[in-house]
Amino acid sequence: MNATAIKEIASYLLAGEHEKREVEKVTAQLKPDLTVEEGYLVQQELVAMKLAEGHKIVGPKMGLTSQAKMQQMNVNDPIYGYVFDYMIIDNGSKVSLRDLIHPKVEAEIAFIIGEDIVGPGITGAQVLAKTESVLPALEIIDSRYENFNFTLPDVVADNASTSRVVFGTTLKTPAKFELDLIGATLSINGEIKELGAGAAVLGHPANAIAMLANMLAKKGDKIRKGDVILSGAITGAVLLKEDDVVNGKFDGLGEVSFTVTN
């Protein structure tokens, strides 16, 4: 796929985000034979376009990190995308549906990286040794595709459905926790909708960060000191509606919340 085609698809997806509207998946007509590798080339161009708009990267994020999601998408490896500064919502504040298309929320553990992590061959233990802090997070995913209908190359190209993130305000040292055993509940309007534990993320959330480092190494990239990285969903994703009050509670890590407005 040439540079012109890559830019055309990236512009198509960026327009969907800017205009807050669904678009047909890339593999429907634009590029039916789009591969995962080409999807990452599109993602790279999409990221470059966002940087050119003046946005800054907060850090990478992992997606499809549960065995169930990987089986659903018929893949052996998770995927990654990037979180930008304009996507960050303050804990306890409001999220407007007018800024989104068909958002869903899921609970995650985020890592603040204290040293560069350069693959390949990185392990979860090495990640923990280079992690400054962990904190709770709620990620709002919002695929640009109609009805959340897409293939793996489509979602990779679409920056892994990244849309908004609400980070908790309590930073904890990972050595004080068994992150695989941390439980999380996701409640909407006081009713628990989803729950899970850190082990849902590749057995341990640090394993997802290790896999990210090793995936980035394949293209000569690395995890950088200061990156804030979403390790992957602990819970299932819940569709958001107007007036929803969303709360995530994480054992020992605190709470994260936001309210959905029109």
C-alpha positions in Angstrom: 0.0 0.0 0.0 1.5 3.3 -1.1 1.8 6.5 1.0 -1.2 8.1 -0.8 -3.5 5.3 0.0 -2.3 5.3 3.7 -2.9 9.0 4.0 -6.4 8.7 2.3 -7.5 6.1 4.9 -6.1 8.0 7.8 -7.8 11.2 6.7 -11.1 9.3 6.3 -10.9 8.0 9.9 -9.8 11.4 11.3 -12.7 13.1 9.6 -15.1 10.6 11.3 -13.6 11.6 14.7 -13.6 15.3 14.0 -17.2 15.3 12.7 -18.4 12.9 15.4 -20.0 10.5 12.9 -19.8 6.8 12.1 -17.9 5.7 9.0 -18.0 2.4 7.1 -15.1 0.1 8.1 -12.1 0.4 5.8 -12.3 -3.2 4.8 -15.8 -2.8 3.4 -14.8 -0.7 0.4 -11.7 1.5 0.8 -9.3 -1.4 1.2 -11.0 -4.8 1.5 -7.6 -6.7 1.8 -6.2 -4.4 4.5 -3.7 -6.3 6.6 -2.8 -5.8 10.3 0.6 -4.5 9.2 -1.0 -2.0 6.9 -3.4 -1.1 9.7 -0.4 0.0 11.8 0.9 2.1 8.9 -2.5 3.9 8.7 -2.4 4.3 12.5 1.1 5.8 12.3 -0.1 8.3 9.8 -3.2 9.1 11.9 -0.9 9.7 14.9 1.3 12.0 12.8 -1.8 14.0 11.7 -2.9 14.4 15.3 0.6 15.6 16.3 0.6 18.0 13.3 -2.7 19.4 14.8 -0.7 20.3 17.9 -1.8 17.4 20.2 0.7 15.5 22.4 1.0 11.8 23.1 0.3 10.9 26.8 1.4 7.3 26.1 0.5 4.1 24.3 -2.4 1.8 25.3 -3.0 -1.9 24.9 -6.2 -3.4 23.5 -7.6 -6.9 23.1 -5.6 -8.1 26.2 -8.1 -10.6 27.4 -8.2 -14.2 26.2 -12.0 -13.8 25.5 -11.4 -10.7 23.3 -8.5 -12.3 21.4 -10.7 -15.4 20.7 -13.5 -13.2 19.6 -11.3 -11.4 17.1 -9.4 -14.6 16.2 -6.0 -13.2 17.1 -3.0 -14.4 19.1 -1.6 -11.0 20.1 -3.2 -7.8 21.6 -3.0 -4.5 19.7 -1.9 -1.1 20.7 -2.8 2.5 20.0 -2.0 6.0 21.5 -3.7 8.2 24.0 -3.4 12.0 23.4 -3.6 14.9 25.7 -7.0 16.1 24.4 -8.5 12.8 25.4 -7.9 13.2 29.1 -11.0 14.0 31.3 -10.5 15.1 34.9 -11.6 12.6 37.6 -15.1 13.4 38.8 -15.9 15.7 35.9 -18.3 15.5 32.9 -18.1 13.8 29.5 -20.4 15.2 26.7 -22.1 12.8 24.3 -21.9 15.6 21.7 -18.1 15.0 21.5 -18.4 11.3 20.9 -20.2 8.8 18.6 -21.2 5.6 20.5 -18.9 5.5 23.6 -18.4 2.5 25.8 -16.5 2.5 29.1 -14.2 -0.1 30.7 -12.0 -0.3 33.8 -8.2 -0.5 33.5 -5.0 -0.2 35.5 -2.5 2.5 34.2 1.2 2.5 34.5 3.5 5.5 34.8 6.9 4.5 33.5 10.0 5.6 35.4 12.6 4.4 32.9 12.8 3.7 29.2 11.8 0.1 28.4 13.5 -1.2 25.3 12.5 -4.6 23.8 12.7 -7.3 22.7 12.7 -9.9 25.4 11.1 -7.7 28.1 9.2 -9.5 30.9 6.5 -8.4 33.3 9.0 -8.4 36.1 11.2 -6.0 34.2 8.3 -3.7 33.6 7.4 -3.6 37.3 11.0 -2.7 38.1 10.8 0.2 35.8 7.3 1.4 36.7 7.2 4.5 38.9 3.5 4.2 39.8 0.2 2.6 39.0 -3.2 4.2 39.1 -6.8 3.3 38.3 -8.4 4.5 35.0 -11.6 4.4 33.1 -11.1 4.3 29.3 -13.9 5.4 27.0 -13.5 3.6 23.7 -15.4 5.0 20.7 -14.8 3.2 17.5 -15.5 5.4 14.5 -17.0 2.4 12.7 -20.7 1.8 12.2 -22.3 -0.4 14.9 -18.8 -1.2 16.3 -18.5 -3.5 13.4 -14.9 -4.0 12.3 -12.1 -6.5 11.5 -8.7 -6.5 13.3 -6.9 -4.4 10.7 -9.8 -1.9 10.8 -9.5 -1.4 14.6 -5.7 -1.1 14.4 -6.0 1.6 11.7 -8.6 3.4 13.9 -6.0 3.8 16.7 -7.6 0.9 18.7 -10.9 2.8 19.2 -9.1 5.3 21.6 -11.3 8.2 22.6 -11.2 9.5 26.2 -9.6 8.5 29.5 -10.3 9.4 33.1 -7.3 8.7 35.4 -7.6 8.3 39.1 -5.7 10.7 41.4 -4.1 8.2 43.7 -0.6 7.0 42.6 0.6 3.8 44.2 3.9 2.0 44.0 3.4 -1.3 42.2 5.6 -3.3 44.6 2.9 -2.9 47.3 0.3 -4.8 45.3 -0.3 -8.0 43.5 -1.7 -6.4 40.5 -3.1 -9.6 39.1 -5.3 -10.0 42.2 -6.6 -6.4 42.3 -10.4 -6.5 41.8 -12.3 -3.8 40.1 -16.0 -3.0 39.8 -17.6 -0.8 37.1 -20.9 0.8 38.3 -23.4 2.9 36.3 -25.9 4.9 38.4 -25.0 2.9 41.5 -25.5 -0.5 39.9 -22.6 -2.8 39.3 -22.5 -3.6 35.6 -19.1 -5.3 35.2 -16.4 -6.6 37.5 -13.0 -8.3 37.1 -9.5 -8.7 38.3 -6.0 -7.7 37.1 -5.4 -11.3 36.0 -7.9 -10.8 33.1 -5.1 -8.8 31.4 -2.8 -11.5 30.1 -2.5 -13.0 33.5 -1.0 -9.8 34.9 -1.2 -6.2 33.7 2.6 -5.9 33.6 2.6 -8.7 31.0 0.7 -6.4 28.7 3.2 -3.6 29.1 6.0 -6.1 28.4 4.3 -7.3 25.2 3.9 -3.6 24.2 7.6 -3.0 24.6 8.4 -6.1 22.5 5.9 -5.1 19.8 7.3 -1.6 19.6 10.8 -3.0 19.3 9.9 -4.6 16.1 9.6 -1.2 14.5 12.6 0.3 16.3 10.5 2.1 18.9 10.4 1.8 22.7 8.4 2.7 25.8 9.6 6.0 27.2 10.2 7.4 30.7 7.1 9.4 31.6 4.7 7.5 29.4 1.3 6.8 31.0 0.1 3.5 29.6 -3.3 1.8 29.8 -2.6 -1.9 30.2 -6.0 -3.2 28.9 -9.5 -3.8 30.1 -10.1 -5.6 33.4 -13.9 -5.4 32.8 -16.2 -5.7 29.9 -17.2 -2.5 28.1 -20.6 -0.8 28.9 -22.4 1.5 26.4 -22.8 5.0 27.9 -26.1 7.0 27.9 -27.0 10.6 28.8 -27.0 11.3 32.6 -25.1 8.1 33.4 -23.0 8.4 36.6 -20.0 6.1 36.1 -17.8 4.8 38.9 -14.9 2.5 38.9 -13.6 1.1 42.3 -10.2 -0.7 42.4 -9.1 -2.6 45.5 -6.4 -0.6 47.2 -6.0 1.8 44.2 -9.0 4.0 44.8 -11.9 5.2 42.6 -12.5 6.9 39.3 -15.7 8.6 38.2 -17.4 10.8 35.7 -20.9 11.9 34.6 -22.3 11.7 31.1 -24.0 14.8 29.7 -25.8 15.6 26.5 
